[in-house]
Amino acid sequence: MRLSRWGLAAALALALAPSPARGQAAGTDSTAAKSESDIDAAESEAEVPRSVRVRWNDFDWKYSTFRFGGGILVDLAAYGQDDASKQQFTLAPDAGVRDFRLLFSGRFKTKRPLSWSIGYMYDGVENEWRFRQTGLMIGFPEAHGSLFIGRTKEGYSLVKVMTGYYGWAMERSPSLEFIPILADGVKWIGYFPKPRIFFNLGAFTDWLSEHEKFATYNHQVVLRVGWLPILSHDESELLHVAVMGRVGDPDEGSLQLRARPGLNLAPYFLDTGKFAAQQAATVGVEAYYRKGPWLYGAEYNWEQVDATSGERPTFHGGDAVVSWLITGETRGYKTVGAYFVGVSPAGSVFRGGRGAWEAVLHASYTDFDSLSLHGGKFWRITPMINWHLSEYTRLELAYGYGVLDRFGVQGTTHFFQARIQITL
């Protein structure tokens, strides 16, 4: 058992925090209160997306506003394995703190929009504290964009851009392990409201993050461009389509692709091992359609690597999701940054309501086998239920059926997962 006393104490403290009054009707677009080019450093790539602000932890100082927040994820897991799966891995029931983070942000009182954010996270897997999204966001309303400088998400893939606290599934698809979770550099985020086109362009380096776990590339360039062909006037219906690309030089001339099976307490099911590589290029497509309480989405990605051996292995994978908010809410969406945010229940359980109930069906496929590299193939289908007790508290229950094909052995694993999630 990896549950720590301080982690449980933090969860209790967050759970007992005052619940705010609602400032918007459920389902309204969380960009409605801002201009399309006005985005906080804390909100770029969805660190703390909120349709309302919690009053008691917001401060208005002389030169800057100040807001503090945090979050904790506690996971529980059990397994059922066939004989082939037992040959591949020994899995035992487990529980642990998946993530615990502190977040600080604010806006400087300058003529040009200028905001800042600091994220500090405890990684339960590595048992280490790490800086997360930290930097400055400079707004350029005249150009319908903002420039972020610091540590942030690269901007590849909607699911990767969204914070893990507000996704529909417990974990991102294993196929997205092509892309590091963070990078240090600069990124331009833009949205043109009339044609409804969004994009981000980033350039990153590992000068300051050489020893971080996510720094698997010396430098990389990332581009994501998309369009909202449907965005209804009342914002209850939208269609999001995008393409993305990324080119990078692997750190120290070697690369290793590996992924867990949609559960962070589990070992790496997929692993190519380290191999010498000069460059890696990744491309992907994504599409999401939301109408009222229903959300449908899918994406697929391919990565081709220039290996030093002369081979050019290609890895690929993707996922698809259907989400239904049974209680009728609509999941929010931010046009600036182009991602979905957390669910805001019409009635918080802590105010006498029923919360928001969400049924999810998620499927993923990942293929890390190519030429002489045998990282494995893995697919999984996951039905799950999310109970959003409030905008800040969520309980999740999931069952996963996964099949790993590696080294001539095809093992089937049943995943039984639960998560307690609290944010502030």
Phi, psi and omega in degrees: 000127183251016177288130180257154180297318181293329178293317179292324178296319178295320179298317179296318180297317179293322181295327181273359179296148180301140177267131185282158171287148182285140180251352180217156174289148179300136175098351179285150181291131185287358175268358190299327184274001183232160171288160187293343180253009184259102183226135179283153174300324180290337184263345178298129185059029164063041176296312178221065181291133182216139173277342176223161177256141176279118190293320189288343178248021171252136180228147180244099181265179187295314185255345183203150166283166180213133177223137175239150180204190181181182179193158177213141175238128177240122184252147172229143184210147171218164188222156167231128186233142169276177185297323180293320178296323179293333174291330183278318184213152168256114184244138180226151177306145185205163175211151181185164175282112180288319188198137173219122185223153174245137184230134178228139182203165178185174178237127174288148183269068180246161180297313176277135179305125181215116181232166183220158176210149174225126176239133181227121191233141171266122178268110183293333181287313182270352182056047182220154172264138182218148172284134177255224183298116183215124179165195182242142174242123180250122182272140175232076183304327181294339180250009180056041181202176179217150179247122176258136178234118179144212181261126186201177171291146181294330181101012179266121176081131178301316182294326179286328179290318179300142172293146181299339181290341187239010174286164178282330179261167180291321181227159174289160180301139177305331181295339180282000176289359167303327193250126175300153183288330183218168174199159177256130180166212180233148181213132176260125180244124183224153174212127179255107190295325184292308175277353181059048178251135178236156177197160166217146180226124183227149175231130189224155179216165181253023182305319183259354187234025185307325185260006176281150182297327183281348186277073181264003178228146174290317176198155182205156177236136185228137178225135174224128182227136181208176186217146174251084181296335175235125172210095187294159184300320179272004174066015179276344181232134176208152172234125184242125175228144182203157171235153180214157179211156184206138175227132181209158176257117183302145181295132178056027174069022178218156183222149176216120176258126177210155185206144173275165187272041182081020180208118187284342177282345182274160175287174176289117177281324182251134181197116177282344192074164180285137176218149183292132183210148181258324183202152176225135179237131183236137175227152180202163176228151179212150178210136179221137177234128179234130173222109183059233184280356183261140176223130177235139180200158177201154172209158178216144185224148177230139175231125176249133185243134172272096180282148180297335179291347184102347176285158175231073181295147178236126178248152183205165179170168180191185180208166178218151183216146167232127180234135178231117175276099189300327183275003169099356179292165174241128179294131182289163183215140177250119179291326175281108186103334174059070178205162175271152180246187184288163180279134176252106182298146176295330178218116180293140175301327183282358175238023176090003180270187181256359185073192178242131179253132184231127173257133185230139169235119186234137178227143180218154177217136180222134180234106178254021174262128175197126179054238184274001182259134185233073179279344178106162174239137183216131171231152183209142173238135190223106166275142181206162177236130174247130174248108178272095183296324175207185177293347189240356184224134184213140173244140183228138175230132183217147170239133179235139175245113185234146179232124178251126177246109183208134179055038176079005179244131180245105184253142179251132180233136172259128182251130176241112190232149174217151179215140170249125184232129178226131178231163182223000000 
